[in-house]
Amino acid sequence: MQLHYLIIFPLLAQAIGSWIGGDQVFGKRAAKLIGNSFGRPGYNETYDYIIVGGGNAGNVVAARLAQDPANFSVAVIEAGGFYETLDGNRTQIPGMVYVNNVDFPLESATTGTSIGLKTVPQRGYNNRQIRAVSAQTLGGNTAANNMAYHRATIGTFDIWAKDVADDFWSWENVYPAYQKSCNFTSPDYSKIDPSVNITWDDSAFAKDGGPLHVSYGNYWGPDGVGLNAGMEQAGLKQIDGLNSGRLIGYSALTANLNPYTAIRDTSETSFLRMAMRETDIKVYPSALAKRVTFDDSKLATGVEVQANIANIDLKWHLTARKEVILSAGAWHSPQLLMVSGIGPKETLEQHDIPVIADVPGVGQNEWDQPVVSTIYKVNATTGTQFQAGNPEVVARETEDYINHQSGLLSGFGAGLATGWEKFPSSLRSQFSNTTIAHLSEFPEDWPEAEYLVLEYANQDVVEASLGRTIESDENFITFAAVLLSTASRGNMTISSADTMDQPVIDPAWLTDSGDGDLEQSYAAFMRLREIMANSSVAEAEIFPGPDVQSHDDVVAWLRDNMGHIYHAVSTCKMGAANDSSAVLDSRARVRGVTGLRVVDASSLPLSPPGHPVASICTLTSRALYLKVHRRSM
């Protein structure tokens, strides 16, 4: 696949040019010395706000604070660097995400933008250890995910507000932040087959929103059209997009991509670059936060930082005049809290960490969405031949992408056939009373399963299932079900007092006491088969294949092959004052100390149905509103 890397150089040149010269789409300045935007490793400095983590949440928080009229000084500490220089074009070109990262069933892997975390053996998954990626780069998971952007439901935020006892988080109050957080562009039908029916709601987006680009890919495979027909036959109805507080039905996914260049857009290319052009923000890339420091009154005073520059280990301290804000993600924000002395007392004492605040909920309540993934041979063109390195296909698609920003590489590999539902009565009738009771706790508009088609399939799994190599005229897809209403909850903890050491991660999938999550997994698997049978594209089920038919065989296959979709949340969850499991109050402030907040996926009180990027971006905007507008701080 080396031919693909011919695309690296124009993309990187474009990126560096915009950093130095100033992009006029959202920028106010024509030019700025890029060096002015970076802090000096090894030198103690003082800022108003210190943000730990330059990912989806951290870059938004940092940019908005730096742009505030109060002229705050802001520093961002990020353990990784710029993904454009770490992973070549793999993270920039939408269609490359699945060519390089089709990992169902999941295996251990590390890329330039991700560190290879693994879970402890998962009892519900037949003691398999599962990959638990942490995107270590500026942009975070927005630089490494499948680019899906959509919003949670109205009922999701009404439950959120109830759980944290604060109407500030109700849909009515959150929706305007959703509308303003991105710059939406409708689909470009000059590059999309006009027979593809994409529906959306213009009113879901502010006309002056931004800076994150949200749009549709310029490529939609015919397999998606066929699967939409299968969803319709299975009882799902098309809805006007996935950004107006409704999900149940089916619709095309929007994505965080620039529709004009057909390049992935991230919190780094949008929010952070804007701040680097327009403000005096300081970024510390490839720098690891070691510990949050406190004074005798338990006020967070700053962050100890470490980096290795030219094989020289440097350590320094950044002092915060106002606040330290952790945005290091579901695994590393709780890890940093614990090594800094905030967490379960027993854990801290076990690692000889002085206890600043005994907060038992740190690292607990972890919620991640399991996924059931099947593979089908189809009678429609997909990304299979590009993935397999077919020279003719690679040359054609590369030319289309470079010259026209169209073709397979301009799409993000998923999204046209995306369905959401509560399980139908034919399957629901097989659930236990315990499972029914659990599912009844969710709002009426909260889907229990998401069905997602991917333009690619794991080549090794396909060839192992076929017992031969893929032929030049064959095409395959992955058809997956994401479980959105599970009961199993996991946790993470520290392995030492050092953030250099990997945390101990236990998502505990399929371990709820009544096996309700397994019941839902079985139902989702059967629903995948039903939808495919009703589609016009399926030729044969390749994985697991027709030999897996009985209930016991399906259950055994599920435990051997299920994975997850990298949506871990709630390990530092916010909650009401009487919620002993909460780590944060409803304004994202850490309990037991002052001057410290957590604003990222870990701070969510629940797992919003579907893909959380948009909700995390909105969380940061709302949390920032609380700070900047001094609402009863």
C-alpha positions as CSV (number, residue, x, y, z in Angstrom):
1,M,0.0,0.0,0.0
2,Q,3.0,2.3,-0.3
3,L,1.4,4.1,-3.3
4,H,-1.1,5.7,-0.9
5,Y,1.7,7.7,0.8
6,L,2.3,9.7,-2.4
7,I,-0.6,11.8,-1.1
8,I,1.2,12.7,2.1
9,F,3.3,15.6,0.8
10,P,0.7,17.9,-0.6
11,L,-1.5,17.4,2.4
12,L,1.3,18.1,4.9
13,A,2.4,21.1,2.9
14,Q,-1.1,22.5,2.9
15,A,-1.4,21.9,6.7
16,I,1.9,23.7,7.5
17,G,1.0,26.5,5.1
18,S,-2.2,27.2,6.9
19,W,-0.5,27.1,10.3
20,I,2.1,29.7,9.3
21,G,0.2,31.8,6.8
22,G,-3.2,31.9,8.3
23,D,-6.4,30.3,7.0
24,Q,-8.9,33.0,6.2
25,V,-12.0,30.8,6.6
26,F,-12.2,31.4,10.4
27,G,-9.0,33.4,11.1
28,K,-8.6,37.1,11.9
29,R,-4.9,37.4,11.3
30,A,-3.1,37.0,7.9
31,A,0.1,35.6,9.4
32,K,1.8,34.7,12.6
33,L,5.1,33.1,13.6
34,I,4.2,29.5,14.3
35,G,6.9,29.4,17.0
36,N,4.9,31.9,19.1
37,S,2.2,29.2,19.6
38,F,4.5,26.8,21.5
39,G,5.7,26.7,25.0
40,R,9.3,26.1,25.8
41,P,10.0,22.6,27.3
42,G,12.0,22.7,30.5
43,Y,11.1,26.2,31.5
44,N,8.7,26.9,34.4
45,E,5.9,29.2,33.3
46,T,2.6,30.6,34.7
47,Y,-0.7,30.8,32.9
48,D,-4.3,31.6,33.8
49,Y,-5.5,28.2,32.7
50,I,-3.7,24.9,32.1
51,I,-5.4,22.3,29.9
52,V,-4.1,18.7,30.2
53,G,-4.9,16.9,26.9
54,G,-5.2,18.4,23.4
55,G,-8.0,16.1,22.2
56,N,-11.6,16.5,21.3
57,A,-12.5,18.3,24.5
58,G,-9.2,19.9,25.5
59,N,-8.7,21.9,22.3
60,V,-12.2,23.3,22.4
61,V,-11.8,24.4,26.0
62,A,-8.4,25.9,25.3
63,A,-9.4,27.7,22.2
64,R,-12.6,29.2,23.7
65,L,-10.7,30.3,26.9
66,A,-7.9,31.8,24.8
67,Q,-10.4,33.8,22.7
68,D,-12.3,35.2,25.7
69,P,-12.3,39.0,25.9
70,A,-10.7,38.7,29.3
71,N,-7.5,37.8,27.4
72,F,-6.8,34.7,29.5
73,S,-3.4,33.1,29.1
74,V,-3.8,29.4,28.2
75,A,-1.5,26.4,27.9
76,V,-2.2,23.0,26.4
77,I,-0.2,20.0,27.5
78,E,-0.4,17.0,25.1
79,A,1.4,13.7,25.3
80,G,1.4,13.3,21.6
81,G,2.3,15.4,18.6
82,F,0.6,16.5,15.4
83,Y,-1.0,13.5,13.8
84,E,-0.2,14.9,10.3
85,T,3.4,14.1,11.0
86,L,3.0,10.9,13.0
87,D,0.7,8.8,10.8
88,G,1.2,10.1,7.3
89,N,-2.1,10.4,5.4
90,R,-3.8,7.6,7.3
91,T,-5.5,9.9,9.6
92,Q,-6.2,12.8,7.1
93,I,-7.8,11.0,4.2
94,P,-11.3,9.9,5.2
95,G,-11.3,6.6,3.3
96,M,-8.0,5.5,4.7
97,V,-9.3,5.0,8.2
98,Y,-10.8,1.6,7.5
99,V,-8.2,0.5,5.0
100,N,-5.7,0.6,7.9
101,N,-7.9,0.0,10.9
102,V,-10.5,-2.7,10.1
103,D,-10.1,-4.6,13.3
104,F,-13.2,-6.7,13.9
105,P,-12.6,-9.0,15.7
106,L,-10.3,-6.6,17.5
107,E,-6.6,-7.3,17.9
108,S,-3.9,-5.5,19.7
109,A,-2.5,-2.7,17.5
110,T,-0.6,0.5,17.8
111,T,-0.4,3.3,15.2
112,G,1.4,6.6,15.2
113,T,-1.5,8.4,16.8
114,S,-2.6,5.8,19.3
115,I,-1.0,4.0,22.2
116,G,-1.7,0.3,22.4
117,L,-3.6,-0.1,25.7
118,K,-5.2,-3.5,26.4
119,T,-7.9,-4.5,28.8
120,V,-7.5,-7.1,31.4
121,P,-8.9,-10.5,30.3
122,Q,-12.6,-10.1,29.8
123,R,-14.7,-12.7,31.5
124,G,-17.7,-11.9,29.3
125,Y,-15.5,-12.3,26.2
126,N,-14.1,-15.7,27.1
127,N,-11.1,-14.1,28.8
128,R,-9.8,-12.3,25.7
129,Q,-7.8,-9.2,26.2
130,I,-9.2,-6.4,24.0
131,R,-7.5,-3.4,22.5
132,A,-8.4,-0.2,24.3
133,V,-7.1,2.6,22.2
134,S,-6.0,6.0,23.5
135,A,-5.4,8.5,20.8
136,Q,-2.2,10.2,21.8
137,T,-2.1,13.2,19.5
138,L,-3.3,16.7,19.1
139,G,-6.9,16.2,18.0
140,G,-7.3,13.1,20.1
141,N,-10.0,10.7,19.0
142,T,-11.2,13.1,16.3
143,A,-7.9,12.4,14.6
144,A,-8.3,8.6,14.8
145,N,-11.9,7.6,14.9
146,N,-14.3,6.8,12.0
147,M,-15.3,10.5,11.9
148,A,-19.0,10.0,12.7
149,Y,-20.7,13.1,14.0
150,H,-24.2,13.1,15.3
151,R,-26.1,14.2,18.3
152,A,-27.8,12.4,21.2
153,T,-31.6,12.4,21.7
154,I,-33.8,14.9,23.6
155,G,-34.5,12.3,26.2
156,T,-30.7,11.7,26.7
157,F,-30.1,15.2,27.9
158,D,-33.3,15.3,30.0
159,I,-32.0,12.3,31.9
160,W,-28.5,13.9,32.1
161,A,-30.1,17.0,33.7
162,K,-32.0,14.8,36.1
163,D,-29.0,12.7,37.1
164,V,-26.9,15.7,37.9
165,A,-29.8,17.7,39.4
166,D,-29.2,20.7,37.1
167,D,-31.5,21.8,34.3
168,F,-28.5,23.5,32.7
169,W,-27.9,20.2,30.9
170,S,-31.5,19.7,29.6
171,W,-32.0,19.4,25.8
172,E,-33.6,22.9,25.7
173,N,-30.5,24.4,27.1
174,V,-27.9,22.2,25.3
175,Y,-29.3,22.3,21.8
176,P,-28.2,25.9,21.1
177,A,-24.6,24.9,21.9
178,Y,-25.0,21.9,19.5
179,Q,-26.1,24.3,16.8
180,K,-23.2,26.7,17.2
181,S,-20.4,24.1,17.7
182,C,-19.9,23.3,14.0
183,N,-19.9,24.6,10.5
184,F,-22.4,22.5,8.4
185,T,-22.2,22.0,4.7
186,S,-25.0,20.1,2.8
187,P,-24.0,17.2,0.6
188,D,-22.3,17.9,-2.7
189,Y,-24.4,16.2,-5.3
190,S,-22.0,17.2,-8.1
191,K,-19.8,14.4,-6.6
192,I,-22.4,12.1,-5.1
193,D,-24.6,9.8,-7.2
194,P,-28.0,11.7,-7.4
195,S,-29.9,8.5,-6.7
196,V,-28.5,8.5,-3.2
197,N,-31.2,9.9,-0.9
198,I,-29.6,11.9,1.9
199,T,-31.9,13.7,4.3
200,W,-31.0,16.4,6.8
201,D,-32.4,19.2,8.9
202,D,-30.8,22.6,8.1
203,S,-32.3,24.1,11.3
204,A,-30.1,21.8,13.4
205,F,-27.1,24.0,12.5
206,A,-26.4,27.7,13.1
207,K,-25.6,29.7,10.0
208,D,-22.5,31.1,11.7
209,G,-21.4,28.0,13.5
210,G,-17.9,26.6,13.6
211,P,-15.1,26.2,13.3
212,L,-15.3,22.4,13.1
213,H,-16.5,21.3,9.6
214,V,-19.3,18.9,9.5
215,S,-20.7,17.5,6.3
216,Y,-21.2,14.3,4.3
217,G,-18.5,12.3,2.5
218,N,-18.3,12.7,-1.3
219,Y,-18.6,8.9,-1.8
220,W,-21.5,6.6,-1.0
221,G,-21.2,3.0,-2.0
222,P,-24.1,1.2,-3.6
223,D,-24.0,-1.3,-0.8
224,G,-25.4,1.4,1.5
225,V,-28.3,2.1,-0.7
226,G,-29.2,-1.6,-0.7
227,L,-28.9,-1.9,3.0
228,N,-31.2,1.1,3.5
229,A,-33.8,-0.9,1.6
230,G,-33.2,-3.8,4.0
231,M,-33.7,-1.5,7.0
232,E,-37.0,-0.2,5.5
233,Q,-38.2,-3.8,5.0
234,A,-37.2,-4.5,8.6
235,G,-39.5,-1.7,9.8
236,L,-37.1,1.2,10.2
237,K,-38.2,4.5,8.7
238,Q,-36.0,7.2,7.2
239,I,-35.6,10.4,9.3
240,D,-34.3,13.9,8.5
241,G,-30.8,13.4,9.7
242,L,-29.3,12.6,13.1
243,N,-28.7,16.0,14.6
244,S,-32.1,17.3,15.7
245,G,-32.6,15.1,18.9
246,R,-34.0,12.1,17.1
247,L,-32.2,8.9,16.2
248,I,-34.8,6.0,15.9
249,G,-35.1,5.2,12.2
250,Y,-32.3,5.4,9.6
251,S,-30.4,8.2,8.0
252,A,-26.9,9.0,6.7
253,L,-24.3,10.0,9.2
254,T,-22.6,13.3,9.1
255,A,-18.9,13.4,9.7
256,N,-16.2,15.8,10.9
257,L,-14.6,16.4,7.5
258,N,-14.0,19.4,5.3
259,P,-16.2,18.9,2.2
260,Y,-14.2,21.2,0.0
261,T,-10.8,19.4,0.5
262,A,-12.3,16.0,1.4
263,I,-9.9,15.9,4.4
264,R,-10.7,14.9,8.0
265,D,-11.4,17.9,10.2
266,T,-10.5,17.6,13.9
267,S,-10.4,19.6,17.1
268,E,-6.7,20.4,16.1
269,T,-7.4,21.5,12.6
270,S,-10.4,23.6,13.6
271,F,-10.4,24.9,17.2
272,L,-6.7,24.7,18.0
273,R,-5.4,26.1,14.8
274,M,-7.9,28.9,15.1
275,A,-6.6,29.7,18.5
276,M,-3.0,29.5,17.4
277,R,-3.6,32.0,14.7
278,E,-5.7,34.4,16.7
279,T,-4.4,34.3,20.3
280,D,-1.3,33.8,22.4
281,I,-2.2,30.2,23.3
282,K,0.8,28.0,24.1
283,V,0.9,24.4,23.1
284,Y,3.3,21.8,24.7
285,P,3.3,18.8,22.3
286,S,4.9,15.5,23.2
287,A,4.8,16.5,26.9
288,L,3.5,14.2,29.6
289,A,1.6,15.6,32.6
290,K,3.0,13.8,35.6
291,R,1.0,15.2,38.5
292,V,-1.4,18.0,39.4
293,T,0.0,20.0,42.3
294,F,-1.9,21.5,45.3
295,D,-1.3,23.9,48.1
296,D,-2.2,23.3,51.7
297,S,-5.8,24.4,51.2
298,K,-6.2,21.8,48.4
299,L,-6.2,24.4,45.7
300,A,-4.8,23.1,42.4
301,T,-1.8,25.2,41.7
302,G,-0.4,23.7,38.5
303,V,1.0,20.6,36.7
304,E,4.3,18.9,36.7
305,V,5.4,18.1,33.2
306,Q,8.0,15.8,31.6
307,A,9.3,15.4,28.1
308,N,12.2,13.8,26.3
309,I,13.8,16.2,23.8
310,A,16.8,15.0,21.8
311,N,17.3,12.2,24.3
312,I,17.4,14.7,27.2
313,D,14.8,14.2,29.9
314,L,13.3,17.5,30.9
315,K,11.0,18.2,33.9
316,W,9.3,21.5,34.7
317,H,6.2,23.0,36.4
318,L,3.5,25.0,34.9
319,T,1.6,27.2,37.4
320,A,-2.1,28.0,37.0
321,R,-3.4,31.3,38.3
322,K,-7.0,30.3,37.9
323,E,-7.7,26.6,37.1
324,V,-6.3,23.3,35.9
325,I,-8.6,21.5,33.5
326,L,-8.1,17.8,32.8
327,S,-9.1,16.7,29.3
328,A,-7.0,13.6,29.0
329,G,-9.8,11.1,28.2
330,A,-11.6,8.2,29.8
331,W,-8.4,6.4,30.8
332,H,-5.9,9.1,31.5
333,S,-8.0,11.8,33.3
334,P,-8.8,9.4,36.2
335,Q,-5.2,8.1,36.1
336,L,-3.9,11.6,36.5
337,L,-6.4,12.3,39.4
338,M,-5.2,9.2,41.2
339,V,-1.5,9.8,40.9
340,S,-2.1,13.3,42.1
341,G,-3.8,12.1,45.2
342,I,-7.5,12.2,44.3
343,G,-9.4,8.9,44.2
344,P,-10.2,5.8,46.2
345,K,-8.2,6.1,49.4
346,E,-7.3,2.4,49.5
347,T,-5.9,2.6,45.9
348,L,-3.8,5.6,46.7
349,E,-2.4,4.1,49.8
350,Q,-1.6,0.9,48.0
351,H,0.7,2.9,45.7
352,D,2.1,5.2,48.5
353,I,0.4,8.3,47.1
354,P,-0.5,11.0,49.7
355,V,-4.2,11.4,49.8
356,I,-5.5,14.8,48.9
357,A,-9.1,13.8,48.6
358,D,-10.8,10.4,49.1
359,V,-13.1,10.3,46.0
360,P,-14.2,6.6,45.6
361,G,-15.8,7.2,42.2
362,V,-12.6,8.0,40.3
363,G,-12.1,5.3,37.7
364,Q,-15.4,3.6,38.3
365,N,-18.7,3.6,36.4
366,E,-17.0,3.0,33.1
367,W,-19.5,2.5,30.3
368,D,-18.4,1.4,26.8
369,Q,-20.6,0.2,24.0
370,P,-20.0,-3.5,22.9
371,V,-20.3,-4.3,19.2
372,V,-21.4,-7.3,17.1
373,S,-19.7,-7.4,13.7
374,T,-20.5,-9.7,10.8
375,I,-19.0,-9.8,7.3
376,Y,-20.8,-10.4,4.1
377,K,-19.9,-10.9,0.5
378,V,-21.9,-8.4,-1.6
379,N,-22.8,-7.8,-5.2
380,A,-21.8,-4.1,-5.0
381,T,-18.5,-2.3,-5.3
382,T,-17.0,-1.6,-1.9
383,G,-13.5,-0.8,-0.6
384,T,-12.3,-4.4,-0.7
385,Q,-10.2,-4.2,-3.8
386,F,-8.5,-0.9,-2.7
387,Q,-7.8,-2.5,0.6
388,A,-6.4,-5.6,-1.0
389,G,-4.0,-3.4,-3.1
390,N,-5.5,-4.1,-6.5
391,P,-3.2,-1.8,-8.6
392,E,-5.9,-0.7,-11.1
393,V,-8.3,0.3,-8.3
394,V,-5.6,2.0,-6.2
395,A,-4.5,4.1,-9.1
396,R,-8.0,5.1,-10.1
397,E,-9.1,6.0,-6.6
398,T,-5.9,7.8,-5.8
399,E,-6.3,10.0,-8.9
400,D,-10.0,10.7,-8.2
401,Y,-9.2,11.8,-4.7
402,I,-6.2,14.0,-5.5
403,N,-7.7,15.6,-8.6
404,H,-11.4,15.8,-7.8
405,Q,-11.8,15.1,-4.0
406,S,-14.1,12.3,-4.9
407,G,-14.2,8.6,-5.1
408,L,-13.7,5.9,-2.4
409,L,-11.1,7.9,-0.4
410,S,-13.3,10.9,-0.1
411,G,-15.9,9.0,1.9
412,F,-15.4,7.9,5.4
413,G,-16.2,4.3,5.0
414,A,-19.4,4.3,6.9
415,G,-22.6,6.2,7.4
416,L,-25.1,5.9,4.5
417,A,-26.8,2.8,6.0
418,T,-27.1,3.7,9.7
419,G,-30.1,2.5,11.5
420,W,-31.3,2.9,15.1
421,E,-34.1,1.2,16.9
422,K,-35.5,-0.3,20.1
423,F,-35.6,-4.1,19.5
424,P,-38.9,-5.2,17.9
425,S,-41.4,-7.2,19.9
426,S,-40.5,-10.4,18.0
427,L,-37.1,-10.3,19.7
428,R,-38.1,-8.4,22.8
429,S,-40.5,-11.1,23.8
430,Q,-37.5,-13.4,24.4
431,F,-35.9,-11.1,26.9
432,S,-36.1,-11.9,30.6
433,N,-38.1,-9.7,33.0
434,T,-34.8,-8.3,34.4
435,T,-33.7,-7.2,30.9
436,I,-37.1,-5.6,30.2
437,A,-37.0,-3.8,33.5
438,H,-33.5,-2.5,32.7
439,L,-34.4,-1.3,29.2
440,S,-37.5,0.5,30.6
441,E,-35.2,2.8,32.5
442,F,-34.1,4.5,29.3
443,P,-36.2,7.3,27.5
444,E,-38.6,6.4,24.8
445,D,-36.4,8.1,22.2
446,W,-33.2,6.3,23.3
447,P,-32.3,3.5,20.8
448,E,-31.1,0.1,22.0
449,A,-29.1,-0.7,18.9
450,E,-27.3,1.0,16.1
451,Y,-26.8,-0.8,12.8
452,L,-23.8,0.4,10.8
453,V,-22.3,-0.7,7.5
454,L,-18.6,-0.3,6.8
455,E,-17.2,-0.3,3.3
456,Y,-14.4,-2.6,4.3
457,A,-13.9,-5.9,6.1
458,N,-10.9,-7.4,7.9
459,Q,-9.0,-9.0,5.1
460,D,-7.4,-11.7,7.4
461,V,-10.8,-12.7,8.7
462,V,-12.3,-12.9,5.2
463,E,-9.5,-15.0,3.8
464,A,-9.5,-17.3,6.9
465,S,-13.3,-17.8,6.5
466,L,-13.0,-18.4,2.8
467,G,-9.9,-20.6,3.1
468,R,-8.3,-18.7,0.2
469,T,-7.3,-15.2,-1.0
470,I,-9.8,-12.6,-2.1
471,E,-10.3,-12.7,-5.9
472,S,-10.1,-9.5,-8.0
473,D,-13.9,-9.3,-8.6
474,E,-15.0,-9.9,-5.0
475,N,-16.4,-7.3,-2.6
476,F,-17.1,-7.5,1.1
477,I,-18.5,-5.3,3.9
478,T,-18.7,-5.3,7.6
479,F,-22.2,-5.0,9.0
480,A,-22.2,-4.2,12.7
481,A,-24.6,-3.7,15.6
482,V,-23.6,-1.4,18.4
483,L,-25.4,-2.0,21.7
484,L,-26.5,1.3,23.3
485,S,-28.4,0.3,26.4
486,T,-26.3,-2.3,28.2
487,A,-26.2,-2.9,32.0
488,S,-22.6,-4.0,32.4
489,R,-20.3,-1.3,33.9
490,G,-16.5,-1.5,34.2
491,N,-13.7,0.4,35.8
492,M,-10.1,1.4,35.5
493,T,-7.4,1.9,38.1
494,I,-3.7,2.7,38.2
495,S,-0.8,0.2,38.0
496,S,1.6,2.6,39.7
497,A,2.1,6.2,40.9
498,D,3.5,7.1,37.5
499,T,1.5,8.3,34.4
500,M,4.2,6.7,32.2
501,D,2.8,3.3,33.2
502,Q,-0.4,2.0,31.5
503,P,-3.6,2.0,33.6
504,V,-5.5,-1.2,34.4
505,I,-8.6,-1.3,32.3
506,D,-11.6,-3.6,32.9
507,P,-14.7,-2.6,30.8
508,A,-16.5,-5.8,32.0
509,W,-18.5,-6.4,28.9
510,L,-21.3,-8.9,29.1
511,T,-21.0,-9.4,32.9
512,D,-24.3,-8.1,34.2
513,S,-25.9,-10.4,36.6
514,G,-28.9,-11.3,34.5
515,D,-27.1,-11.8,31.2
516,G,-29.3,-9.1,29.7
517,D,-26.5,-7.7,27.7
518,L,-25.9,-11.2,26.2
519,E,-29.7,-11.3,25.4
520,Q,-29.4,-8.0,23.6
521,S,-26.3,-9.1,21.7
522,Y,-28.1,-12.2,20.4
523,A,-31.1,-10.0,19.4
524,A,-28.8,-7.6,17.6
525,F,-27.0,-10.5,15.7
526,M,-30.4,-11.9,14.6
527,R,-31.5,-8.4,13.5
528,L,-28.3,-8.0,11.4
529,R,-29.1,-11.2,9.6
530,E,-32.7,-10.1,9.0
531,I,-31.7,-6.8,7.6
532,M,-29.2,-8.3,5.3
533,A,-31.7,-10.9,4.1
534,N,-34.0,-8.1,3.2
535,S,-31.3,-6.1,1.4
536,S,-30.6,-6.3,-2.3
537,V,-26.8,-6.6,-2.0
538,A,-26.1,-9.7,0.2
539,E,-24.6,-12.7,-1.6
540,A,-23.3,-14.7,1.4
541,E,-22.6,-14.4,5.0
542,I,-18.8,-14.9,5.4
543,F,-18.4,-14.3,9.1
544,P,-19.6,-16.2,11.2
545,G,-21.0,-18.0,8.2
546,P,-24.0,-20.3,7.7
547,D,-22.8,-23.0,10.1
548,V,-23.5,-20.8,13.1
549,Q,-27.3,-21.3,13.5
550,S,-28.4,-22.6,16.9
551,H,-28.8,-20.3,19.9
552,D,-25.9,-21.9,21.7
553,D,-23.7,-21.6,18.7
554,V,-24.5,-17.9,18.2
555,V,-23.9,-17.2,21.9
556,A,-20.5,-19.0,21.8
557,W,-19.6,-17.1,18.7
558,L,-20.6,-13.8,20.3
559,R,-18.4,-14.4,23.3
560,D,-15.5,-15.4,21.1
561,N,-15.8,-12.4,18.7
562,M,-17.5,-9.4,20.1
563,G,-15.5,-6.2,20.5
564,H,-16.3,-2.6,21.3
565,I,-16.5,0.7,19.5
566,Y,-14.0,2.8,21.6
567,H,-16.6,5.0,23.3
568,A,-15.5,4.6,26.9
569,V,-17.0,7.3,29.2
570,S,-18.0,8.2,32.8
571,T,-14.8,7.3,34.7
572,C,-14.9,10.7,36.3
573,K,-18.6,11.2,36.0
574,M,-20.5,14.3,37.1
575,G,-23.4,13.9,39.4
576,A,-25.8,15.3,41.9
577,A,-24.6,16.3,45.4
578,N,-26.1,13.1,46.9
579,D,-24.5,10.8,44.3
580,S,-21.7,9.1,46.2
581,S,-20.3,7.6,42.9
582,A,-19.8,11.0,41.3
583,V,-16.4,12.6,40.9
584,L,-17.6,16.0,39.7
585,D,-20.4,18.3,40.4
586,S,-22.7,19.5,37.6
587,R,-20.2,22.2,36.6
588,A,-17.4,19.7,36.1
589,R,-15.5,20.6,39.3
590,V,-13.6,17.9,41.1
591,R,-15.0,17.0,44.6
592,G,-12.8,17.6,47.6
593,V,-10.5,20.2,46.0
594,T,-10.7,23.6,44.3
595,G,-9.3,25.0,41.1
596,L,-9.6,21.7,39.2
597,R,-12.1,20.4,36.6
598,V,-12.4,17.5,34.3
599,V,-14.0,18.1,30.9
600,D,-13.9,15.2,28.5
601,A,-15.5,11.8,27.9
602,S,-14.7,10.7,31.4
603,S,-17.0,13.5,32.9
604,L,-20.2,12.4,31.1
605,P,-22.7,11.0,33.6
606,L,-23.9,8.5,31.0
607,S,-23.0,7.1,27.6
608,P,-25.0,9.0,25.0
609,P,-26.5,6.6,22.3
610,G,-24.2,6.4,19.3
611,H,-21.0,8.2,18.7
612,P,-20.1,10.8,21.4
613,V,-17.9,13.3,19.5
614,A,-20.6,15.9,19.1
615,S,-21.8,15.5,22.7
616,I,-18.3,15.9,24.1
617,C,-17.7,19.0,22.0
618,T,-21.0,20.4,23.4
619,L,-20.1,19.4,26.9
620,T,-16.9,21.5,26.7
621,S,-18.9,24.5,25.4
622,R,-21.4,24.2,28.3
623,A,-18.8,23.7,30.9
624,L,-16.8,26.6,29.6
625,Y,-20.0,28.8,29.7
626,L,-20.2,28.0,33.4
627,K,-16.7,29.2,33.9
628,V,-16.5,32.2,31.7
629,H,-19.9,33.6,32.8
630,R,-19.1,33.0,36.5
631,R,-22.3,31.2,37.1
632,S,-22.3,30.9,41.0
633,M,-18.7,29.7,40.8
